């Protein structure tokens, strides 16, 4: 097992443990959706080489869909724009108000989403 695969499994397992602790006091509809997402990860076949996609699907759940759809809409309006650096992350990136000024001379794209809940 290579380091990437091992790290991926550790990340997924950590996420599943955290989510199982959080889901005990949730609305049954929300809990069912999360369980369906977790099931996708459990059914992951390492030969598919899609661990990152399964992990992102799981962590995104429903709470980030609006933000992701907003990014998709923005991207569809400018499909051929050239970007030098895409910044991704949670609130530390999302709230970076002067990113373009700080990275003057570079074409940057802020794709921070989420943060502490």
Buried (B, 14 or more C-beta within 10 A) or exposed (E): EEEEEEEBBEBBEEBBEEBEEEBEEEEEEEBEBBEEBBEEBEEBEEEEEEBEEBBEEBBBBEEBEEBBEEBEEEEEEEEEEEEEEEBEBEEEBBEBEEBEEEBEEEEBBBBBBBEEE
